[in-house]
Amino acid sequence: YDATLAVLRAGENFLAAGGLAFARQQAENLPVEKHDAPLDFVITEHNILNFMGDKCAFSSLAM
């Protein structure tokens, strides 16, 4: 999906890319390669992690 995101983000329209994951999959550090396209947000069963600003913002999901 990295190549697809790069093409779509090169256009004039804004594109936010998000992912779904379990909270237990969260890691402090991950290897990053030159071709990797970052996600703008991730939704877990507990939170929404927003990476669109300078720092990660957390929003709790009310269940």
PDBQT receptor file of N, H, CA, C and O in Angstrom, charges set to zero:
ATOM      1  N   TYR A   1       0.808  -1.200   0.000  1.00  0.00    +0.000 N 
ATOM      2  CA  TYR A   1       0.000   0.000   0.000  1.00  0.00    +0.000 C 
ATOM      3  C   TYR A   1       0.847   1.259   0.000  1.00  0.00    +0.000 C 
ATOM      4  O   TYR A   1       0.341   2.336  -0.315  1.00  0.00    +0.000 OA
ATOM      5  N   ASP A   2       2.115   1.155   0.343  1.00  0.00    +0.000 N 
ATOM      6  H   ASP A   2       2.526   0.280   0.599  1.00  0.00    +0.000 HD
ATOM      7  CA  ASP A   2       2.985   2.336   0.401  1.00  0.00    +0.000 C 
ATOM      8  C   ASP A   2       3.047   3.065  -0.943  1.00  0.00    +0.000 C 
ATOM      9  O   ASP A   2       2.949   4.292  -0.991  1.00  0.00    +0.000 OA
ATOM     10  N   ALA A   3       3.209   2.314  -2.026  1.00  0.00    +0.000 N 
ATOM     11  H   ALA A   3       3.289   1.318  -1.987  1.00  0.00    +0.000 HD
ATOM     12  CA  ALA A   3       3.296   2.932  -3.353  1.00  0.00    +0.000 C 
ATOM     13  C   ALA A   3       1.974   3.589  -3.733  1.00  0.00    +0.000 C 
ATOM     14  O   ALA A   3       1.967   4.673  -4.316  1.00  0.00    +0.000 OA
ATOM     15  N   THR A   4       0.863   2.947  -3.410  1.00  0.00    +0.000 N 
ATOM     16  H   THR A   4       0.869   2.066  -2.936  1.00  0.00    +0.000 HD
ATOM     17  CA  THR A   4      -0.454   3.525  -3.703  1.00  0.00    +0.000 C 
ATOM     18  C   THR A   4      -0.659   4.817  -2.933  1.00  0.00    +0.000 C 
ATOM     19  O   THR A   4      -1.135   5.802  -3.498  1.00  0.00    +0.000 OA
ATOM     20  N   LEU A   5      -0.307   4.832  -1.652  1.00  0.00    +0.000 N 
ATOM     21  H   LEU A   5       0.080   4.032  -1.193  1.00  0.00    +0.000 HD
ATOM     22  CA  LEU A   5      -0.442   6.058  -0.858  1.00  0.00    +0.000 C 
ATOM     23  C   LEU A   5       0.435   7.172  -1.411  1.00  0.00    +0.000 C 
ATOM     24  O   LEU A   5       0.014   8.328  -1.442  1.00  0.00    +0.000 OA
ATOM     25  N   ALA A   6       1.633   6.847  -1.842  1.00  0.00    +0.000 N 
ATOM     26  H   ALA A   6       1.975   5.908  -1.816  1.00  0.00    +0.000 HD
ATOM     27  CA  ALA A   6       2.524   7.869  -2.399  1.00  0.00    +0.000 C 
ATOM     28  C   ALA A   6       1.908   8.509  -3.634  1.00  0.00    +0.000 C 
ATOM     29  O   ALA A   6       1.976   9.727  -3.796  1.00  0.00    +0.000 OA
ATOM     30  N   VAL A   7       1.311   7.709  -4.503  1.00  0.00    +0.000 N 
ATOM     31  H   VAL A   7       1.256   6.719  -4.371  1.00  0.00    +0.000 HD
ATOM     32  CA  VAL A   7       0.671   8.240  -5.711  1.00  0.00    +0.000 C 
ATOM     33  C   VAL A   7      -0.534   9.090  -5.340  1.00  0.00    +0.000 C 
ATOM     34  O   VAL A   7      -0.693  10.195  -5.859  1.00  0.00    +0.000 OA
ATOM     35  N   LEU A   8      -1.384   8.593  -4.452  1.00  0.00    +0.000 N 
ATOM     36  H   LEU A   8      -1.256   7.695  -4.030  1.00  0.00    +0.000 HD
ATOM     37  CA  LEU A   8      -2.590   9.328  -4.069  1.00  0.00    +0.000 C 
ATOM     38  C   LEU A   8      -2.266  10.618  -3.322  1.00  0.00    +0.000 C 
ATOM     39  O   LEU A   8      -2.944  11.628  -3.505  1.00  0.00    +0.000 OA
ATOM     40  N   ARG A   9      -1.238  10.588  -2.488  1.00  0.00    +0.000 N 
ATOM     41  H   ARG A   9      -0.687   9.767  -2.339  1.00  0.00    +0.000 HD
ATOM     42  CA  ARG A   9      -0.864  11.784  -1.728  1.00  0.00    +0.000 C 
ATOM     43  C   ARG A   9      -0.162  12.826  -2.597  1.00  0.00    +0.000 C 
ATOM     44  O   ARG A   9      -0.068  13.988  -2.204  1.00  0.00    +0.000 OA
ATOM     45  N   ALA A  10       0.323  12.436  -3.751  1.00  0.00    +0.000 N 
ATOM     46  H   ALA A  10       0.246  11.492  -4.070  1.00  0.00    +0.000 HD
ATOM     47  CA  ALA A  10       0.977  13.379  -4.655  1.00  0.00    +0.000 C 
ATOM     48  C   ALA A  10      -0.041  14.261  -5.374  1.00  0.00    +0.000 C 
ATOM     49  O   ALA A  10       0.329  15.271  -5.972  1.00  0.00    +0.000 OA
ATOM     50  N   GLY A  11      -1.306  13.892  -5.320  1.00  0.00    +0.000 N 
ATOM     51  H   GLY A  11      -1.607  13.072  -4.833  1.00  0.00    +0.000 HD
ATOM     52  CA  GLY A  11      -2.353  14.676  -5.969  1.00  0.00    +0.000 C 
ATOM     53  C   GLY A  11      -2.696  15.924  -5.177  1.00  0.00    +0.000 C 
ATOM     54  O   GLY A  11      -2.094  16.203  -4.140  1.00  0.00    +0.000 OA
ATOM     55  N   GLU A  12      -3.656  16.659  -5.670  1.00  0.00    +0.000 N 
ATOM     56  H   GLU A  12      -4.145  16.432  -6.512  1.00  0.00    +0.000 HD
ATOM     57  CA  GLU A  12      -4.048  17.927  -5.055  1.00  0.00    +0.000 C 
ATOM     58  C   GLU A  12      -4.972  17.750  -3.856  1.00  0.00    +0.000 C 
ATOM     59  O   GLU A  12      -5.043  18.633  -3.002  1.00  0.00    +0.000 OA
ATOM     60  N   ASN A  13      -5.675  16.638  -3.777  1.00  0.00    +0.000 N 
ATOM     61  H   ASN A  13      -5.618  15.921  -4.471  1.00  0.00    +0.000 HD
ATOM     62  CA  ASN A  13      -6.633  16.424  -2.694  1.00  0.00    +0.000 C 
ATOM     63  C   ASN A  13      -5.956  15.828  -1.467  1.00  0.00    +0.000 C 
ATOM     64  O   ASN A  13      -5.014  15.044  -1.582  1.00  0.00    +0.000 OA
ATOM     65  N   PHE A  14      -6.452  16.212  -0.285  1.00  0.00    +0.000 N 
ATOM     66  H   PHE A  14      -7.218  16.849  -0.192  1.00  0.00    +0.000 HD
ATOM     67  CA  PHE A  14      -5.934  15.678   0.974  1.00  0.00    +0.000 C 
ATOM     68  C   PHE A  14      -6.349  14.219   1.119  1.00  0.00    +0.000 C 
ATOM     69  O   PHE A  14      -7.493  13.871   0.826  1.00  0.00    +0.000 OA
ATOM     70  N   LEU A  15      -5.452  13.378   1.558  1.00  0.00    +0.000 N 
ATOM     71  H   LEU A  15      -4.523  13.660   1.795  1.00  0.00    +0.000 HD
ATOM     72  CA  LEU A  15      -5.749  11.975   1.798  1.00  0.00    +0.000 C 
ATOM     73  C   LEU A  15      -5.203  11.581   3.158  1.00  0.00    +0.000 C 
ATOM     74  O   LEU A  15      -3.997  11.661   3.393  1.00  0.00    +0.000 OA
ATOM     75  N   ALA A  16      -6.079  11.158   4.052  1.00  0.00    +0.000 N 
ATOM     76  H   ALA A  16      -7.059  11.093   3.861  1.00  0.00    +0.000 HD
ATOM     77  CA  ALA A  16      -5.654  10.641   5.354  1.00  0.00    +0.000 C 
ATOM     78  C   ALA A  16      -5.671   9.120   5.276  1.00  0.00    +0.000 C 
ATOM     79  O   ALA A  16      -6.636   8.526   4.795  1.00  0.00    +0.000 OA
ATOM     80  N   ALA A  17      -4.607   8.498   5.749  1.00  0.00    +0.000 N 
ATOM     81  H   ALA A  17      -3.823   8.980   6.140  1.00  0.00    +0.000 HD
ATOM     82  CA  ALA A  17      -4.510   7.045   5.751  1.00  0.00    +0.000 C 
ATOM     83  C   ALA A  17      -4.558   6.559   7.187  1.00  0.00    +0.000 C 
ATOM     84  O   ALA A  17      -3.835   7.064   8.046  1.00  0.00    +0.000 OA
ATOM     85  N   GLY A  18      -5.411   5.579   7.444  1.00  0.00    +0.000 N 
ATOM     86  H   GLY A  18      -5.998   5.169   6.746  1.00  0.00    +0.000 HD
ATOM     87  CA  GLY A  18      -5.555   5.057   8.795  1.00  0.00    +0.000 C 
ATOM     88  C   GLY A  18      -5.430   3.549   8.823  1.00  0.00    +0.000 C 
ATOM     89  O   GLY A  18      -5.460   2.879   7.791  1.00  0.00    +0.000 OA
ATOM     90  N   GLY A  19      -5.291   3.037  10.028  1.00  0.00    +0.000 N 
ATOM     91  H   GLY A  19      -5.267   3.581  10.866  1.00  0.00    +0.000 HD
ATOM     92  CA  GLY A  19      -5.176   1.604  10.203  1.00  0.00    +0.000 C 
ATOM     93  C   GLY A  19      -5.964   1.129  11.405  1.00  0.00    +0.000 C 
ATOM     94  O   GLY A  19      -6.316   1.915  12.284  1.00  0.00    +0.000 OA
ATOM     95  N   LEU A  20      -6.233  -0.147  11.435  1.00  0.00    +0.000 N 
ATOM     96  H   LEU A  20      -5.947  -0.786  10.721  1.00  0.00    +0.000 HD
ATOM     97  CA  LEU A  20      -6.897  -0.798  12.561  1.00  0.00    +0.000 C 
ATOM     98  C   LEU A  20      -5.920  -1.779  13.191  1.00  0.00    +0.000 C 
ATOM     99  O   LEU A  20      -5.211  -2.498  12.487  1.00  0.00    +0.000 OA
ATOM    100  N   ALA A  21      -5.884  -1.807  14.523  1.00  0.00    +0.000 N 
ATOM    101  H   ALA A  21      -6.460  -1.223  15.095  1.00  0.00    +0.000 HD
ATOM    102  CA  ALA A  21      -4.973  -2.714  15.218  1.00  0.00    +0.000 C 
ATOM    103  C   ALA A  21      -5.496  -2.967  16.626  1.00  0.00    +0.000 C 
ATOM    104  O   ALA A  21      -6.325  -2.211  17.133  1.00  0.00    +0.000 OA
ATOM    105  N   PHE A  22      -5.018  -4.014  17.241  1.00  0.00    +0.000 N 
ATOM    106  H   PHE A  22      -4.345  -4.628  16.829  1.00  0.00    +0.000 HD
ATOM    107  CA  PHE A  22      -5.291  -4.256  18.652  1.00  0.00    +0.000 C 
ATOM    108  C   PHE A  22      -4.287  -3.452  19.475  1.00  0.00    +0.000 C 
ATOM    109  O   PHE A  22      -3.133  -3.304  19.072  1.00  0.00    +0.000 OA
ATOM    110  N   ALA A  23      -4.717  -2.934  20.617  1.00  0.00    +0.000 N 
ATOM    111  H   ALA A  23      -5.654  -3.054  20.944  1.00  0.00    +0.000 HD
ATOM    112  CA  ALA A  23      -3.851  -2.115  21.467  1.00  0.00    +0.000 C 
ATOM    113  C   ALA A  23      -2.587  -2.873  21.871  1.00  0.00    +0.000 C 
ATOM    114  O   ALA A  23      -1.528  -2.261  22.018  1.00  0.00    +0.000 OA
ATOM    115  N   ARG A  24      -2.675  -4.174  22.050  1.00  0.00    +0.000 N 
ATOM    116  H   ARG A  24      -3.535  -4.671  21.930  1.00  0.00    +0.000 HD
ATOM    117  CA  ARG A  24      -1.503  -4.959  22.467  1.00  0.00    +0.000 C 
ATOM    118  C   ARG A  24      -0.431  -5.035  21.382  1.00  0.00    +0.000 C 
ATOM    119  O   ARG A  24       0.685  -5.479  21.652  1.00  0.00    +0.000 OA
ATOM    120  N   GLN A  25      -0.754  -4.606  20.158  1.00  0.00    +0.000 N 
ATOM    121  H   GLN A  25      -1.660  -4.245  19.939  1.00  0.00    +0.000 HD
ATOM    122  CA  GLN A  25       0.231  -4.592  19.079  1.00  0.00    +0.000 C 
ATOM    123  C   GLN A  25       1.057  -3.309  19.056  1.00  0.00    +0.000 C 
ATOM    124  O   GLN A  25       1.997  -3.192  18.269  1.00  0.00    +0.000 OA
ATOM    125  N   GLN A  26       0.716  -2.351  19.905  1.00  0.00    +0.000 N 
ATOM    126  H   GLN A  26      -0.048  -2.445  20.544  1.00  0.00    +0.000 HD
ATOM    127  CA  GLN A  26       1.413  -1.064  19.909  1.00  0.00    +0.000 C 
ATOM    128  C   GLN A  26       2.864  -1.250  20.340  1.00  0.00    +0.000 C 
ATOM    129  O   GLN A  26       3.155  -2.001  21.271  1.00  0.00    +0.000 OA
ATOM    130  N   ALA A  27       3.772  -0.557  19.650  1.00  0.00    +0.000 N 
ATOM    131  H   ALA A  27       3.536   0.053  18.893  1.00  0.00    +0.000 HD
ATOM    132  CA  ALA A  27       5.199  -0.641  19.941  1.00  0.00    +0.000 C 
ATOM    133  C   ALA A  27       5.784   0.760  20.016  1.00  0.00    +0.000 C 
ATOM    134  O   ALA A  27       5.307   1.672  19.341  1.00  0.00    +0.000 OA
ATOM    135  N   GLU A  28       6.806   0.932  20.826  1.00  0.00    +0.000 N 
ATOM    136  H   GLU A  28       7.194   0.190  21.375  1.00  0.00    +0.000 HD
ATOM    137  CA  GLU A  28       7.478   2.228  20.953  1.00  0.00    +0.000 C 
ATOM    138  C   GLU A  28       8.263   2.574  19.694  1.00  0.00    +0.000 C 
ATOM    139  O   GLU A  28       8.214   3.708  19.218  1.00  0.00    +0.000 OA
ATOM    140  N   ASN A  29       8.979   1.606  19.163  1.00  0.00    +0.000 N 
ATOM    141  H   ASN A  29       9.019   0.685  19.550  1.00  0.00    +0.000 HD
ATOM    142  CA  ASN A  29       9.826   1.837  17.991  1.00  0.00    +0.000 C 
ATOM    143  C   ASN A  29       9.613   0.729  16.972  1.00  0.00    +0.000 C 
ATOM    144  O   ASN A  29       9.498  -0.445  17.324  1.00  0.00    +0.000 OA
ATOM    145  N   LEU A  30       9.564   1.118  15.715  1.00  0.00    +0.000 N 
ATOM    146  H   LEU A  30       9.657   2.071  15.430  1.00  0.00    +0.000 HD
ATOM    147  CA  LEU A  30       9.459   0.161  14.619  1.00  0.00    +0.000 C 
ATOM    148  C   LEU A  30      10.499   0.519  13.562  1.00  0.00    +0.000 C 
ATOM    149  O   LEU A  30      10.836   1.691  13.395  1.00  0.00    +0.000 OA
ATOM    150  N   PRO A  31      11.006  -0.476  12.854  1.00  0.00    +0.000 N 
ATOM    151  CA  PRO A  31      11.940  -0.153  11.777  1.00  0.00    +0.000 C 
ATOM    152  C   PRO A  31      11.203   0.594  10.663  1.00  0.00    +0.000 C 
ATOM    153  O   PRO A  31      10.079   0.241  10.305  1.00  0.00    +0.000 OA
ATOM    154  N   VAL A  32      11.838   1.613  10.128  1.00  0.00    +0.000 N 
ATOM    155  H   VAL A  32      12.751   1.900  10.418  1.00  0.00    +0.000 HD
ATOM    156  CA  VAL A  32      11.239   2.412   9.055  1.00  0.00    +0.000 C 
ATOM    157  C   VAL A  32      12.185   2.399   7.869  1.00  0.00    +0.000 C 
ATOM    158  O   VAL A  32      13.385   2.635   8.010  1.00  0.00    +0.000 OA
ATOM    159  N   GLU A  33      11.632   2.120   6.705  1.00  0.00    +0.000 N 
ATOM    160  H   GLU A  33      10.657   1.928   6.590  1.00  0.00    +0.000 HD
ATOM    161  CA  GLU A  33      12.427   2.132   5.486  1.00  0.00    +0.000 C 
ATOM    162  C   GLU A  33      12.030   3.315   4.618  1.00  0.00    +0.000 C 
ATOM    163  O   GLU A  33      10.975   3.917   4.820  1.00  0.00    +0.000 OA
ATOM    164  N   LYS A  34      12.874   3.644   3.657  1.00  0.00    +0.000 N 
ATOM    165  H   LYS A  34      13.731   3.154   3.494  1.00  0.00    +0.000 HD
ATOM    166  CA  LYS A  34      12.691   4.829   2.823  1.00  0.00    +0.000 C 
ATOM    167  C   LYS A  34      11.332   4.850   2.126  1.00  0.00    +0.000 C 
ATOM    168  O   LYS A  34      10.744   5.920   1.963  1.00  0.00    +0.000 OA
ATOM    169  N   HIS A  35      10.830   3.703   1.717  1.00  0.00    +0.000 N 
ATOM    170  H   HIS A  35      11.308   2.834   1.849  1.00  0.00    +0.000 HD
ATOM    171  CA  HIS A  35       9.581   3.635   0.961  1.00  0.00    +0.000 C 
ATOM    172  C   HIS A  35       8.326   3.614   1.843  1.00  0.00    +0.000 C 
ATOM    173  O   HIS A  35       7.215   3.708   1.320  1.00  0.00    +0.000 OA
ATOM    174  N   ASP A  36       8.477   3.492   3.159  1.00  0.00    +0.000 N 
ATOM    175  H   ASP A  36       9.379   3.416   3.584  1.00  0.00    +0.000 HD
ATOM    176  CA  ASP A  36       7.321   3.388   4.056  1.00  0.00    +0.000 C 
ATOM    177  C   ASP A  36       6.495   4.672   4.063  1.00  0.00    +0.000 C 
ATOM    178  O   ASP A  36       7.040   5.771   4.159  1.00  0.00    +0.000 OA
ATOM    179  N   ALA A  37       5.190   4.523   3.963  1.00  0.00    +0.000 N 
ATOM    180  H   ALA A  37       4.746   3.630   3.886  1.00  0.00    +0.000 HD
ATOM    181  CA  ALA A  37       4.264   5.656   4.043  1.00  0.00    +0.000 C 
ATOM    182  C   ALA A  37       3.648   5.658   5.440  1.00  0.00    +0.000 C 
ATOM    183  O   ALA A  37       3.062   4.655   5.849  1.00  0.00    +0.000 OA
ATOM    184  N   PRO A  38       3.766   6.759   6.179  1.00  0.00    +0.000 N 
ATOM    185  CA  PRO A  38       3.231   6.786   7.540  1.00  0.00    +0.000 C 
ATOM    186  C   PRO A  38       1.706   6.838   7.556  1.00  0.00    +0.000 C 
ATOM    187  O   PRO A  38       1.080   7.367   6.638  1.00  0.00    +0.000 OA
ATOM    188  N   LEU A  39       1.125   6.283   8.608  1.00  0.00    +0.000 N 
ATOM    189  H   LEU A  39       1.633   5.853   9.354  1.00  0.00    +0.000 HD
ATOM    190  CA  LEU A  39      -0.319   6.388   8.818  1.00  0.00    +0.000 C 
ATOM    191  C   LEU A  39      -0.620   7.690   9.543  1.00  0.00    +0.000 C 
ATOM    192  O   LEU A  39       0.191   8.172  10.334  1.00  0.00    +0.000 OA
ATOM    193  N   ASP A  40      -1.786   8.255   9.271  1.00  0.00    +0.000 N 
ATOM    194  H   ASP A  40      -2.444   7.864   8.629  1.00  0.00    +0.000 HD
ATOM    195  CA  ASP A  40      -2.218   9.479   9.939  1.00  0.00    +0.000 C 
ATOM    196  C   ASP A  40      -2.950   9.180  11.241  1.00  0.00    +0.000 C 
ATOM    197  O   ASP A  40      -2.972  10.014  12.146  1.00  0.00    +0.000 OA
ATOM    198  N   PHE A  41      -3.547   8.000  11.342  1.00  0.00    +0.000 N 
ATOM    199  H   PHE A  41      -3.529   7.322  10.606  1.00  0.00    +0.000 HD
ATOM    200  CA  PHE A  41      -4.226   7.602  12.571  1.00  0.00    +0.000 C 
ATOM    201  C   PHE A  41      -4.329   6.088  12.631  1.00  0.00    +0.000 C 
ATOM    202  O   PHE A  41      -4.273   5.404  11.609  1.00  0.00    +0.000 OA
ATOM    203  N   VAL A  42      -4.482   5.573  13.852  1.00  0.00    +0.000 N 
ATOM    204  H   VAL A  42      -4.528   6.128  14.683  1.00  0.00    +0.000 HD
ATOM    205  CA  VAL A  42      -4.717   4.147  14.079  1.00  0.00    +0.000 C 
ATOM    206  C   VAL A  42      -5.852   4.030  15.085  1.00  0.00    +0.000 C 
ATOM    207  O   VAL A  42      -5.875   4.740  16.091  1.00  0.00    +0.000 OA
ATOM    208  N   ILE A  43      -6.785   3.141  14.814  1.00  0.00    +0.000 N 
ATOM    209  H   ILE A  43      -6.766   2.565  13.997  1.00  0.00    +0.000 HD
ATOM    210  CA  ILE A  43      -7.904   2.895  15.717  1.00  0.00    +0.000 C 
ATOM    211  C   ILE A  43      -7.692   1.532  16.361  1.00  0.00    +0.000 C 
ATOM    212  O   ILE A  43      -7.500   0.531  15.670  1.00  0.00    +0.000 OA
ATOM    213  N   THR A  44      -7.727   1.501  17.705  1.00  0.00    +0.000 N 
ATOM    214  H   THR A  44      -7.882   2.314  18.267  1.00  0.00    +0.000 HD
ATOM    215  CA  THR A  44      -7.666   0.244  18.449  1.00  0.00    +0.000 C 
ATOM    216  C   THR A  44      -8.998   0.054  19.162  1.00  0.00    +0.000 C 
ATOM    217  O   THR A  44      -9.896   0.889  19.050  1.00  0.00    +0.000 OA
ATOM    218  N   GLU A  45      -9.121  -1.034  19.886  1.00  0.00    +0.000 N 
ATOM    219  H   GLU A  45      -8.392  -1.713  19.977  1.00  0.00    +0.000 HD
ATOM    220  CA  GLU A  45     -10.351  -1.272  20.639  1.00  0.00    +0.000 C 
ATOM    221  C   GLU A  45     -10.499  -0.300  21.810  1.00  0.00    +0.000 C 
ATOM    222  O   GLU A  45     -11.579  -0.201  22.392  1.00  0.00    +0.000 OA
ATOM    223  N   HIS A  46      -9.425   0.419  22.166  1.00  0.00    +0.000 N 
ATOM    224  H   HIS A  46      -8.547   0.338  21.693  1.00  0.00    +0.000 HD
ATOM    225  CA  HIS A  46      -9.454   1.347  23.293  1.00  0.00    +0.000 C 
ATOM    226  C   HIS A  46      -9.299   2.809  22.904  1.00  0.00    +0.000 C 
ATOM    227  O   HIS A  46      -9.854   3.679  23.575  1.00  0.00    +0.000 OA
ATOM    228  N   ASN A  47      -8.564   3.102  21.845  1.00  0.00    +0.000 N 
ATOM    229  H   ASN A  47      -8.113   2.395  21.300  1.00  0.00    +0.000 HD
ATOM    230  CA  ASN A  47      -8.179   4.478  21.530  1.00  0.00    +0.000 C 
ATOM    231  C   ASN A  47      -8.181   4.759  20.037  1.00  0.00    +0.000 C 
ATOM    232  O   ASN A  47      -8.210   3.856  19.201  1.00  0.00    +0.000 OA
ATOM    233  N   ILE A  48      -8.149   6.045  19.742  1.00  0.00    +0.000 N 
ATOM    234  H   ILE A  48      -8.126   6.779  20.421  1.00  0.00    +0.000 HD
ATOM    235  CA  ILE A  48      -7.808   6.520  18.405  1.00  0.00    +0.000 C 
ATOM    236  C   ILE A  48      -6.497   7.274  18.557  1.00  0.00    +0.000 C 
ATOM    237  O   ILE A  48      -6.431   8.252  19.301  1.00  0.00    +0.000 OA
ATOM    238  N   LEU A  49      -5.469   6.843  17.876  1.00  0.00    +0.000 N 
ATOM    239  H   LEU A  49      -5.522   6.048  17.272  1.00  0.00    +0.000 HD
ATOM    240  CA  LEU A  49      -4.164   7.494  17.933  1.00  0.00    +0.000 C 
ATOM    241  C   LEU A  49      -4.034   8.369  16.696  1.00  0.00    +0.000 C 
ATOM    242  O   LEU A  49      -4.060   7.869  15.572  1.00  0.00    +0.000 OA
ATOM    243  N   ASN A  50      -3.894   9.663  16.899  1.00  0.00    +0.000 N 
ATOM    244  H   ASN A  50      -3.873  10.069  17.813  1.00  0.00    +0.000 HD
ATOM    245  CA  ASN A  50      -3.830  10.629  15.810  1.00  0.00    +0.000 C 
ATOM    246  C   ASN A  50      -2.382  11.074  15.641  1.00  0.00    +0.000 C 
ATOM    247  O   ASN A  50      -1.804  11.665  16.552  1.00  0.00    +0.000 OA
ATOM    248  N   PHE A  51      -1.799  10.795  14.491  1.00  0.00    +0.000 N 
ATOM    249  H   PHE A  51      -2.269  10.315  13.750  1.00  0.00    +0.000 HD
ATOM    250  CA  PHE A  51      -0.406  11.142  14.211  1.00  0.00    +0.000 C 
ATOM    251  C   PHE A  51      -0.284  12.340  13.271  1.00  0.00    +0.000 C 
ATOM    252  O   PHE A  51       0.796  12.582  12.731  1.00  0.00    +0.000 OA
ATOM    253  N   MET A  52      -1.352  13.087  13.063  1.00  0.00    +0.000 N 
ATOM    254  H   MET A  52      -2.229  12.891  13.501  1.00  0.00    +0.000 HD
ATOM    255  CA  MET A  52      -1.347  14.158  12.070  1.00  0.00    +0.000 C 
ATOM    256  C   MET A  52      -0.686  15.439  12.563  1.00  0.00    +0.000 C 
ATOM    257  O   MET A  52      -0.349  16.296  11.746  1.00  0.00    +0.000 OA
ATOM    258  N   GLY A  53      -0.490  15.599  13.862  1.00  0.00    +0.000 N 
ATOM    259  H   GLY A  53      -0.764  14.902  14.525  1.00  0.00    +0.000 HD
ATOM    260  CA  GLY A  53       0.167  16.786  14.394  1.00  0.00    +0.000 C 
ATOM    261  C   GLY A  53       1.625  16.519  14.688  1.00  0.00    +0.000 C 
ATOM    262  O   GLY A  53       2.190  15.525  14.230  1.00  0.00    +0.000 OA
ATOM    263  N   ASP A  54       2.238  17.415  15.459  1.00  0.00    +0.000 N 
ATOM    264  H   ASP A  54       1.779  18.222  15.831  1.00  0.00    +0.000 HD
ATOM    265  CA  ASP A  54       3.638  17.247  15.833  1.00  0.00    +0.000 C 
ATOM    266  C   ASP A  54       3.840  16.081  16.792  1.00  0.00    +0.000 C 
ATOM    267  O   ASP A  54       4.873  15.412  16.762  1.00  0.00    +0.000 OA
ATOM    268  N   LYS A  55       2.844  15.843  17.644  1.00  0.00    +0.000 N 
ATOM    269  H   LYS A  55       2.005  16.387  17.668  1.00  0.00    +0.000 HD
ATOM    270  CA  LYS A  55       2.923  14.759  18.613  1.00  0.00    +0.000 C 
ATOM    271  C   LYS A  55       1.701  13.872  18.459  1.00  0.00    +0.000 C 
ATOM    272  O   LYS A  55       0.680  14.298  17.919  1.00  0.00    +0.000 OA
ATOM    273  N   CYS A  56       1.805  12.659  18.925  1.00  0.00    +0.000 N 
ATOM    274  H   CYS A  56       2.635  12.313  19.364  1.00  0.00    +0.000 HD
ATOM    275  CA  CYS A  56       0.687  11.731  18.869  1.00  0.00    +0.000 C 
ATOM    276  C   CYS A  56      -0.383  12.164  19.867  1.00  0.00    +0.000 C 
ATOM    277  O   CYS A  56      -0.076  12.403  21.035  1.00  0.00    +0.000 OA
ATOM    278  N   ALA A  57      -1.618  12.267  19.426  1.00  0.00    +0.000 N 
ATOM    279  H   ALA A  57      -1.867  12.073  18.477  1.00  0.00    +0.000 HD
ATOM    280  CA  ALA A  57      -2.737  12.614  20.300  1.00  0.00    +0.000 C 
ATOM    281  C   ALA A  57      -3.598  11.374  20.489  1.00  0.00    +0.000 C 
ATOM    282  O   ALA A  57      -3.883  10.654  19.532  1.00  0.00    +0.000 OA
ATOM    283  N   PHE A  58      -4.013  11.130  21.732  1.00  0.00    +0.000 N 
ATOM    284  H   PHE A  58      -3.782  11.715  22.509  1.00  0.00    +0.000 HD
ATOM    285  CA  PHE A  58      -4.818   9.964  22.048  1.00  0.00    +0.000 C 
ATOM    286  C   PHE A  58      -6.249  10.392  22.347  1.00  0.00    +0.000 C 
ATOM    287  O   PHE A  58      -6.475  11.389  23.032  1.00  0.00    +0.000 OA
ATOM    288  N   SER A  59      -7.202   9.642  21.838  1.00  0.00    +0.000 N 
ATOM    289  H   SER A  59      -7.019   8.832  21.281  1.00  0.00    +0.000 HD
ATOM    290  CA  SER A  59      -8.605   9.836  22.172  1.00  0.00    +0.000 C 
ATOM    291  C   SER A  59      -9.142   8.501  22.641  1.00  0.00    +0.000 C 
ATOM    292  O   SER A  59      -9.016   7.495  21.943  1.00  0.00    +0.000 OA
ATOM    293  N   SER A  60      -9.744   8.487  23.831  1.00  0.00    +0.000 N 
ATOM    294  H   SER A  60      -9.846   9.304  24.398  1.00  0.00    +0.000 HD
ATOM    295  CA  SER A  60     -10.318   7.249  24.342  1.00  0.00    +0.000 C 
ATOM    296  C   SER A  60     -11.651   6.987  23.670  1.00  0.00    +0.000 C 
ATOM    297  O   SER A  60     -12.421   7.914  23.417  1.00  0.00    +0.000 OA
ATOM    298  N   LEU A  61     -11.920   5.735  23.382  1.00  0.00    +0.000 N 
ATOM    299  H   LEU A  61     -11.295   4.982  23.587  1.00  0.00    +0.000 HD
ATOM    300  CA  LEU A  61     -13.202   5.340  22.832  1.00  0.00    +0.000 C 
ATOM    301  C   LEU A  61     -14.119   4.961  23.976  1.00  0.00    +0.000 C 
ATOM    302  O   LEU A  61     -13.766   4.109  24.792  1.00  0.00    +0.000 OA
ATOM    303  N   ALA A  62     -15.276   5.571  24.052  1.00  0.00    +0.000 N 
ATOM    304  H   ALA A  62     -15.562   6.263  23.389  1.00  0.00    +0.000 HD
ATOM    305  CA  ALA A  62     -16.254   5.231  25.089  1.00  0.00    +0.000 C 
ATOM    306  C   ALA A  62     -16.937   3.936  24.697  1.00  0.00    +0.000 C 
ATOM    307  O   ALA A  62     -17.480   3.820  23.598  1.00  0.00    +0.000 OA
ATOM    308  N   MET A  63     -16.910   2.963  25.594  1.00  0.00    +0.000 N 
ATOM    309  H   MET A  63     -16.469   3.058  26.487  1.00  0.00    +0.000 HD
ATOM    310  CA  MET A  63     -17.536   1.674  25.294  1.00  0.00    +0.000 C 
ATOM    311  C   MET A  63     -18.575   1.367  26.326  1.00  0.00    +0.000 C 
ATOM    312  O   MET A  63     -19.223   0.323  26.257  1.00  0.00    +0.000 OA
TER     313      MET A  63
